[in-house]
Amino acid sequence: MTEHVILIEYTSKNRFQYVIFLLGLFHYKMACADALWHTHIQPKEEHDDENSLYQHIGILKPGFRRIHNPTWDVIITMSHTIVRKYVATTDGLDAAWSKPTLHNRDELLYIDLCQAMNTGDIGRVEVSFLPWIYIFKATSKDKYLSQISRFLNNLQFNWPESLSDIIQMNLLCNPTGKSVVFRAVDWLVDTLEHIIKESPLIEIYQSCHVTMGNAFHLQHQTIWHSVLNMTKTIKKTIGVYE
């Protein structure tokens, strides 16, 4: 009996076993921002700390301008110095100095993620998964922790290389075709859904259905589905076998 029921689904394609649910980078990015909020902004004890992100946001006001234009070599040298001195690492972490350097580390992780997504650098986005997995663990974001860990494991070890390449090339899109404006695919889907829901064409289309239904004196408006009634179908089926 079971074999007869699933006869039309005898291949993995017909059973939709090829469907793979992918990670939405837009929602991943929001989860990262929320983790920063819970860690460095929401706690009240952070508000009075002059080295906290809460205080830094108050300093960055509109009208801020760069005061000089350093060369690229100077920028590279400065970046290495900043990372060694002001960003937390696993070696030689001083207790008094650890808090602000941890702030800097987490903030730079988020900035790097934003820049990687905007430029379409999916490799950098993939590299960001592991440190954020630890942050999600610390902030009790268990669902994101589980899903991203599973996705990363499948992407690097379980899925065929050709499939992983296809997935990597389709996590981001560029609707405008311009540089530094890549967007996550789930962001595009959410945006289109919002546009459709807010469009006046939806109400016009519904009004046309109602008007046509009234014009032809239909008993049931076409915008509503009738209650499922299988009585006639069952009777005809029985008649065939009788």
Secondary structure, DSSP 8 states (H G I E B T S, - for coil): -HHHHTGGG-STTTTTTT------HHHHHHHHHHHHIIIIISSGGGTT-TTSHHHHHHH--TT---S----HHHHHHHHHHHHHHHS--SSS--HHHHHHHHHHHHHHHHHHHHHHHHHT-HHHHHHHHHHHHHHHHHTT-HHHHHHHHHHHHIIIIIS-HHHHHHHHTTSEE-SS--TT--EEHHHHHHHHHHHHHH-HHHHHHHHHHHHHHHHTT-SS-TTS------HHHHHHHHHHH-
